[in-house]
């Protein structure tokens, strides 16, 4: 890093430059008044042009010694080029020492953060020293207009606390947090921080504030830097006799049954409508899984706040893993209760919210359950189970033609958030299942059907649409409604032997789908992948989108993980070695433990994939080499999807097949390898779709 003397010498040279045209923002006005470009200023301050842009947009602040040099430069320019009839520049004053500032008041307004009123004067309890936010890269894409901030939560949904007492919030704000214990932190968060988020549905609840602790902050508060143990990471927690746990209990705060782990919730019983609950996430305890939040744990606190803040604004304030957040989002958008008036007393009381899953857990039908579920164990059920899972299929090598084998490339296509696309307008059961014998099949009724589909003929170069491994059924089996309806679509008669059907139905996942789809599309747009690109431009944009802005790329990964994890949580299996078959496990106490809804989503996604495979064969004569969930591999004459996807004479994609694009259900390039590579894997019994991105298939296979 450059020394202070070098930086001062650089800015002194800039002070001698001549003035230029002024822009509106004061920092930019002063720079332009001096005739200095952003690039030249970046060179003088030994930083990047993007950092200067961030400073002039209010998106971030420099750190010392760069902060001191930048402040000196602005003060010099302000004295040299004062605005006509104006007080000293606000931007300069904003970086000057201000011992009288209050906690939460060191707010930096940004172009993409909603303007919010200052914290009420009565809230702060002690002066704060304003802290600059760490530099973070932002996309040049114009942000969509945000809704007005809730005056109850002027500082956004969350903050990332560092070891020096800086609480980095969204939009570049930095709050001064005086807490030295976990109890003090909880009380500061609820009384002074101005953190939280409004409810997503009129009948729902506000989101509790989230405080993310860096390793230094955790140690400062008396917590261990790492949480060690021999159990699975997600089940690790502090022992009940740990000093911090004792402090929490002594102060009459409570912990949830999950205890004090990577995602700890500390609460007291609500007082009236006011909830008293704070969510903690501890970075050094692996709260942010690298698979769902790539690179975030290693970011600067301000950048962590930016990533989580965008996710909170577009999806939900995180309350655990992305899977937990995906499930919580369903409930937040479809609250189980609403206020209804008691006809006898006239009082308003909680009542069922139509379209929701209610407040009570519901046992599945035996074929929808898992083998260890009490409804199976207690009844001695032997009638089989639904097997609605995603594809894992590889074409028999003997069915490859010489023409296919001589093609040079194997190209993988991946469907964007295929489960999310399947959730759109999906009608699911809302009531308990009823048992029927020899019912007439109705494709509009969600449920599970025992039916023989072994007579349905499918081209052997395609997977069977009825089984995850693509093999042809050999007799009666349980299927979800979408699977049976597809057999009818193919022209075959279906005669169910039994069924478990639900009388009350609804598109429960619609608001969940709509919110996540918007989040996915908006985040891709921030990374330069927009709907107006043609197919060649789209492929080029996707190739570089992860490098455009690592923070937004992490948000995108988290959104995708939220979709898959949320659907997976609908059938969460028992955890831990102590579990015994037939016992009820904690997940069964949730109304959202609904394996039938999970089966409906996966069934529809698999059928959507097969329909595209069949249409591609009809339109192009091409057949897939392999399918893995939402990824399909095709032989190709070129190294791009443009070389084999079907297009009309007008240049537009043919409907019905795979189409490129940035929205859920459309496709993107997953990877390209040689055809010889793909055939070699197939001969070894491996799935090319699993490894089409590259790498050593034998080492990566893990089977």
N, C-alpha and C positions, 0 to 999 in steps of 0.2 A: 504494500500500500504506500502511496506517495506520502512524504513528510508534510508537516504543516507549512514549513518554509517554502517548499516547492509549489504547494497549492496556492499560497498567498502570492508568490511571484507570478504565477499564471494569471490569477484574477486581476492583479495590478496592471498587467499588460492589457487585459480586456477593458479596464476602466478608461483607457485612453482612446477607445474607438469612437467613431462618430455616430450620431443618432440615426434612427430609421423609423419606418411607419409603425404606429402603436396598435397592438391588438387589444381586445377587451380585458383579459385577465391581467392583473397587476404584475405578476412575475414575468409573464410573457411580454407585457407592455414595456417593462424596464429593459428586458433583454433586447427586444426589437428596437427600443429607443436608442440603445447603444450599438445597434447594427450587428449584433452577434447572432449567428445561427445556433440552433440547438446542437448541431454536431460540433461546432467550435467550442461551445460551452462544455459539452461532454468531454472533449479532449482536455480542456483546461482543468477540469475537476477530476480527471482520470476515471471516468465512468462511461456509461453507454448513452447513446442518443435516446433510446427508449426510456431510460431512467429520467432524463431531463423532461421528456414529454409527460411522464407520470407526475413529476413535481409540478409542472405547469397546469396539469389537469386536476391537481389536488388528490391524485390517486395514491401517492406515497410521499415520504419525506426522506431526505438523506440522513445518514448517521455521521457522528463525529469521526474524524476531523473534517469530513466533507461538509457536514452541516455548518460548521463555523466558517469555513471558507465561502460557502454559498451565501451565508447570511452577511458576511462582510462585503461581498460583491453586490448584493441587493441594496445594502445600506449606502454603498458608494454611488450606485446608479440612481437611487431615490433622491439623494442630495443633488445629484447632477441633473436629473431629468424629472422633477416633480410633476405630478398630474395637475393640470390647471384647476385652481380652486379646491384642491383635494387635501385631506389630512394625510399624514404619513401613510405610506402604502400598507394596506391590511396584511398583505402577504409577508412583509418584513416584520410587522408587529406580531404576526402569528408565530414566528420562529424566535422572537426575543424572549428572554427569561420572564416568567410571569408567576411569581410566588403566590399571587392571590388567586390563581385559578383553582377551580374545584374539581374533585374527582368526577370524571365523566364529561367535563366541559371542554377537554382538549380534543374536540371533534373536528375532523377535516371533512368537509362536504365534497362529494365526488359527483362526476357526471352520471354514473350509473347507480348511485345510491340515493334513496328517497330523502328529500329534505325533511328534517325533523326538528321540532322545537327543542330548546335546550332543556337540560334536566331542571326540574323545579328547584328554586333556591334553597328550599328547606331540606332537600334530600342529602346533599353532600355534607360530610362531617369534618373533613380536614383538607387543607390545601394540597394541591397536586402539582408536580413538576411536569410540564408537557413533554412528551417523548416523541421522537420521530419514528414513523413506521418504517420497517425495512423495505428496501426497494423490491418491487414485484412487477413482473411483466404483465401487460394487459393487451388483449387483442385490439386491433384497430377497428374491428367491426362495430358498427353503431349499436348501442344497447337499446333494447325495447324499453318503453316508458314503464316505470315501476309504480305500483300503487302508493298512495300517501302513507307515510309511516304512522303507526299507532302511537298516539302521544304517551301511552303507558310504557312503551318500550322504545324510547328515543334512540337507544344505542344498538339496536339490532338484536338478533337472537342469541348471540354467543360471543365469547372472548377467549383468547389464548393467553394464559398467564405465564410469564417468564419468571426467572429467579430473582430479577431486580424489582419486582412489583409492578411491571408494565403489563396491562391487560389489553392485548391487541384485539380490536373489534373489527367489524365489517366496515367497508367504505373508508378505510384508512384511519379510523379513530383509535386513540390510545388512551386508556383510562389508568389512573393511578390507584392501585389496589394496596391498601395498607395491611392486609391480613397476613398473620404469621402462623395461624393454625387453620385447620380445616373448618372448625366451627366458626371462626371469624370470617373465613372466606364465604361460607354459606350465608351468614347474616349480612355481609357486605353485598353479596350478589342480590339478595332479595330486597334490601332496603335502599341501597345507594347506586347500584350499577346501571339501572335503567335498561337491563337486558331482559329479553323474552320475545315471544312472537304471538300474534293473534291467532285465534282458532281458524281452521280451514273450512269449517262448516258452521252455520248459524247455531246448530245444536251441539256443537263440539266443545272442546276445552282449549284454552290457550296453551301454547307450547312452553314448557318450563325452560328457564335459562340454562344454557350449557356453558360450563367452564372447562376448557381443555388445559391440562397441566403439562408443561414441558418437564424434562427430567430434573432440571434445576429447581423448578417450582415445587415439584413433588418432594424433593429432599428438604427444601426450605420449610415445608409444611409438616415435616416429621414423617414422611412416607419413605419407604425404601425406593431406591432408584429403579430396581428391577424387582419383579414379583417372581420368585423362584419356587419350584416344586416339581413333583414327578407326575402330577395329573395333567390332563389336557389343558392347554393354555386358557381356553374359554371358561374353565371351571375353577381357575386359580383365584384365591381371594385372601385377604388378610385374616389371620386367626382372630377369634373373638377377644382374646386377651391382649391384642396389640394396643399400645398406648393411644393411637389415633382413634381406634374403634371405641375404646373406653371414653375418650373425650367426647365423642359424638353422642354416645348413650347418656353420659352424665349431663350433657346440655339439653337432654330431653328431645334429641333428634332421633330419627329412626332410619334404618337401612332396610332395603327390600330383601326378599329371601335370597337374592343373588349375592348378598353381602357386599363387602368393600373389595371389588375387583376392578378390572380395567375400565368398566363402565359402572360407576357407583351412583345410585340415586339416594339422596339424603332428603328426608321430608318430615313434616309434622302434619297432623290431621288438619284438613282445610278448615278455615274459619269463614263460614258463610260461603260466598262465591270465590273467595281468595284462596288460591292454592299456595302452599308453602313447600316448594320442592325445587331442588337444584340437581341437575345432572352433571356429573363429573366424568371426564374422559382423560386417561393418563397415557400420554404418548409412549413413554418408555416401558409401559406394561403391554405394549402391542394393541392398544385400543383401536388403532387404525390399521387394519390388515393390509399388507402390501399388495395382495391380489386385488383388493377392492379400491384401495387408495394408493396407487403406485407413486412412490417417491415423496408422499406427503409428510411422513414422519421425519424426513431429513430436511424439510424446508424450514426457512426462518419463520418465527411465530406470526409475523404479519401475513406471510403467504399462506400459512396454515389457516389463518382466520379468513383469508379471502376464499380459499377453496371450500371450506366448510360453510362459509356465509352464502356463497352462490348456491351450494347444494341446499342449504336451509331455505333460501328464498324460492328456489325452483321446485324443491321436492318436500322436505320436512326437516326440522331441526333434528340432527341425529340423536338417537336414544340408545344406540348400541351398534352392533354390526349393521352392514347394509341390509342384510336379511331381516333383522329386527325392524329396521327403519321402514322397509318395504311393507311389512305386516302392519306396523303402526300407522302407516299412511292409509291403508285400507280403512282402518277404524276411524281415523281422523276425518276422512272424507265421507264416511257412512256411519256416523255415531249411532250406537245402539238405542239410545233413548232420546226423547224430546219432551218438552213440557206439555202436559195435557191437563185440562180442567176436570176435577172430580165433580160429577153431576150432583152428588149428594151434599158435599161440603162447600163446593165452589172454589176450593183451593187448587193451586197448580201443583201437580205431582209428576214424577217421571213416568213416561209411558213409552211403549214400543215405537220406534221410528220406522215407518214403512220403508222397505227396500234394504234394511240393514239385517245383520245376522242375529240381532238381539243380544241379551246379556247373559244367557245361560248356554253352557256348552251342550253340544248335541252329538250323541253317539252315531257313528256311521252305520250303514248296512254292513253285514258281515263281509260280503265280497269287496267292499270299498275300504275295509280296515286293513291293518297290518297283522301278520300272524301272531304277534305277541299281545295284541289288543284284547282287553277283557271281554268284548262282545264275541270274540272268536274263541278265546280260551274257555270262557264260562259255558258257552253253548256247544262246544265240541264241533264247531263248523268245519266241514270237510269239502265244501262245495266249490273251492277255488276262489281266486282273487282277480280283480282288475289288473291288467298289466299294461296300462297306458303310460308308456315311457317314450322318450325321444329316440330317434333312429340311431342305431349303431350297426351299419350294414356295409358289406363289401361284396361286390359282384364276383361270382365264380369266375376264376381266371379262364376256365375253358370256354366261357361265353364271349371272350374278347375276340373280335375279328382281326384279320391281318391288316385291314385298312386302319383300324383303330390303333393297333400296335405300332404302325409306321408313322403315326402322327408324332411330332416332336415334343409336344408339351402336355402336361397335366395342369389344369387351371382350377383353383378352388374358389368358389363363390360362397359368401357368408351372408345370411339374411339378417338384416338389422333387427335386433331385439325381437326375435320371432315369437317368443312367449307373449310379449307385450302386444304385438299385432294380433295374436290369437285371442287376447282378452277383449278386444274391441267388440262391442255389441254382443257379448257372450251371455246368453241366458243360462243362469244356474239355479239350482234349488235353494230355497230359503227355509223350507220347513223340514220336518223329520221325514225319513223315507218310509213309504208304504210298500208292502210286498204284494206282488201280483203273479198269478200263474197263467201261462199261455196268453199274454196280452197281445193286442194288435199294436204293431210298432207305430209310434208317432214321433217324427223327427223334431217336433216342437217341444217335447217333454224331456227335461234333463233327468238323467238317471243312469242306472246300470242295467244292462240287458244280457241275459244268458241266451246266446244264439250260435248256431253253427254256420260259420262263414267259409268252411273248407272247400265249398263248391265254387267259390269266386275265382275265375281265371285271371291271372295277371301275367304280363310278359315277364319271362324269367330274367330279362336284363334289367328289370326294375324290382325294387323291394316290394314285398307285400305291404299294403297299407295298414294291415291289421295287427302286425306284430313289430316290436321294436327292433328285432334282429332281421326283419325282412323275410323270414321264412313263412311258408304257407301254413295256415292253421290246419290242424289234423282232426278237429272235432269241436263240439260246443265249448265256448269260453265266454267269460264276462267281458263286455265292451261298454264304453261310454257312448252316449247318444250319437255324437258326431261320427264315430267310427262306423256304427251300424247304418247311419244315414248315407255314408259314402258308398256302402255296398249297394244301396238302392240307387244312388246316383249313377253307379256303373251299370245299372240295368238288371240287378239280381233281386230275386224275391227273398225276403227275410221273414222268418217265423220264430220269434222269441219263445223260449220255453218258460222263462221266469223273468221278472224284472223288479227292481227296487226303484220306485219313482217318487218324485216330490210334487205335491199339489200346488204349493206356493212357490212362485218363481220370480225372477227379476234379473236385470243386468247389473248385478252387484258391483262388478269391477269397472263399470263405465267411467266414473270420475277418477278412479285410480289410473286407468289407461290414459285418459285425456291429459291428466297432469303430468304423467311421466313422458308421454309422447311430446308434449310441448317442451318439457325440460330437455329431452334428448335432442330435438330439432334445434332449439335455441342454442344449446351448448355446441353442437356441431357448427352452427352458423358463426359462433364466436371464434371457432377454429378455422374459418374460411371455407367451410363446406356448406353451401347454400342451395336452396331449391332451384335457383335460376340457372345453374350450371348445366351445360350439355354433358353427355356421358363421358367424353374424353376429358373435359375439364373436371368433372367429378372424380374420376380416377386419379388425376394428377393432384387434386386437392386432398384426397384421402391419403395419398402417399406421403404427404408432408404435414398432415394436420397435427400429429402428436408433437412435432417440433415447433409448431407455431406458438404455443403457449403451454408449457408443462402443467401449470396450475389448472387451466381449463381442461386439458387432456385428462387430468386426474378426476375432475368433476364428471367428465363423460364416462370414465371407467366406473365410477361409483354409481352413476345412474343405471348403467347396464347391470351391475352387480345387484342393485336394488330390485330390479325386475326379476332376475333369476332367483335371488335369495328369498324374495317375498313369496313367490309361487312355491318354492321349496318348503318354506315354513308352514304352509297349509297342511303338510303331512310330516311334521317334525317327529323323528323317532326318539326312543328313550336314549338318554345319555348316561354314561358312567358304568363302571364294572359291577356296582352293587345292585343294579336293576334285575328283577326277576320277572320272567314271563307271566303275564296275567295281571301284574300290578298296574295301577294307573300311574302315569308319569305326569309331571307338571304341565306339559303342553296340552294335555287333554282337558284341562280346566279352562281353556280359552274357547270362546265362541268361534274364533278363527281357525280352530283345528278342523279343517274341512278337506279331507283327502278327495272327496268327490269333485270339489271345485278345481283342485290341482289337476285331477284326471281330465276334467273338461278342457282346461287350457292346453295341456300337453296333447290330448287327442286332436284338438282342432289344429294345433301347430303342425303335428305330423301329417294330418290329412291335407293341410294347405301345401306342405312340402311335396307330397305325392302328386297332388293335382298339377303342380308346376312341372314335376318330372315327366308326367304323362303328356302334358301339353308340349313340352320341349321335344319329346320324341316324335310327336305328331308333326310339329312344325319344322323341325330340323333333321330328324332321323338320328339325333345324338342320344346316347344313353349314358348315365353316370357310371363312374368307376366305384364310387363309395359315397356314403352319406354318414355324417356324424352330427346328430342333433340339427343345428341350423346351418351346417356347412356341407356343400356338395362339391365333388371333384369331377370335372369333365375332361375327356381327351380333346385337344385343341390343335389346330394348325398353326396358331400363333401364341404369343405369350401374354395375350390380353383377352378379357371377356368380349371385347369388341370383335374378336375374330370368330366367335361362334354363336353369340346371342342373336336371336331373330329380330330383324328390323324390316319394316315395310318399305316400299319404294320411296315413300316420302322421307325416309330417314328416322321415322318415329318407331319406338319399340313396339313389337307385336304384343297385344294383350294376352294374358294367360300364362306366359312363360316367366322366366326370371328377368327382372328389370333392374337397372342400376339406379340408385338414388339415395338420398339421405334420410328418408322417413322409415319408420318401422314397417317391416315386411318387404321392403325393397332390398336389393343386394349390393354388396361391395366386394372388391377383390380380397380374398383371404390369403392367397399365396400362389406361386408358380414354381413348378419343378419339372424335370424332364419326365417324359412318358416312361422311359426305362426305369427311372427311380420308382415311379408309382407301381409298375408291374412287379418289380422286385419285392416291394413291400407286400403287395397282394399275395404273391406266392409264399411269403413267409407267414401269412395269416394276420398281418397287421393292417390297420386302416389308414390309407393315405390321407384321409381328411383330418386325421389327428395331427399330422406332421407336415401339412402342405406349406406351412410358413417357413420350414427349413429346420436344420439341426439333424443330429444323428437319431434316426428313428428307433434304433435298438436301445440306445441309452435313454431316450425319452419315453419309450412305450410304457414302462411301469406295469406290465401285465404279467 
